[in-house]
């Protein structure tokens, strides 16, 4: 019987980074992932996604034997601790799926021995630890402990933040809380114990929903500024100067695997208790409709400039964010922008470019569109250039410089206000942004 200190069930963004860091501090870790290609890559020391520092760290722990990946928890192995990190994507009705949580828990239940510690780390509807995971484990008749320890790392800084961010531990009894805390204390000295699994579940949802609400308010500011012909960048940036009570973020596309999902899970959780979260629901609605509202403006400006229906449109930045850099397309609002563009311009030549995502990946994912190798290739001859994420590469050429290579009467629309601080003379008649749709000459 092979014994591992920790089994990490699910080797996606959350699981693989956690498994790597846990192995780096001396744990013997088994990672479990149903996708054979991910297992093979992991055992070869190659991450299946882009994350700062992960390639070197993963290669090191694989080489030293600290981490091994398998497709399942097989009979000849057991673990002292199991950490469930599988995904909880939304189904077509916008409800978080539990099938992967249930399947992972059943696998743990079959494999665990008496005395095992089970940690749920996935983002879930409130009550999942107690009402979904625990009953499956209870049915085995085995003794176990259970805690909820939600993941809160930022993609692009996951390895750093696993060691720096306070780790949340929610359990019903102090012995379990201390045992779960000991797992994470090997990677960070900052542990925050809360009184129950439900408190930990809500805490994670509140963290991300708070950000969603803040960004939604920024997008509302952009809408009102646009309506009055005022620059939202100027309003927001100027309002912060010497006035600490206001800290409105800049407007932009709001999505990603957490922000597009977690507010839905929070208001579904509340609704199950007969509570309607009006602000949470409204904020998500503002952020979800923004791609379509802004494409309406792009269409209007294109009409003013006589852009042909089969014109060339460069969509720049497909990952859900550019800082910290990632290649993650999950929940990306750039894809909603693409969807809206395809709807209004079915004959347009849409060319895609992302500074991080491999071009072969983009070609496989979007076979009906051209994929450019560089910013220059994407924008050359374009009638419209759309800056859809905030990667610094997209700000290396000013709108005027971009326009020189674009088609006559071409223009730039910027979802992230890369250039809104520039003087009007530098923007000429070619630049528009969220909250900066000034009337062109």
Helices and strands as residue ranges (DSSP letters): E 2-9, H 13-24, E 29-32, H 36-43, H 54-63, E 67-70, E 77-84, H 99-111, E 116-120, H 128-128, I 129-133, H 134-138, E 144-148, H 158-164, E 167-170, H 174-185, E 191-194, H 197-228, H 232-240, H 256-259, H 262-271, H 278-304, E 312-316, H 333-344, E 349-353, H 359-365, E 370-371, H 375-379, E 384-387, G 392-395, H 399-405, E 411-414, H 424-427, E 431-433
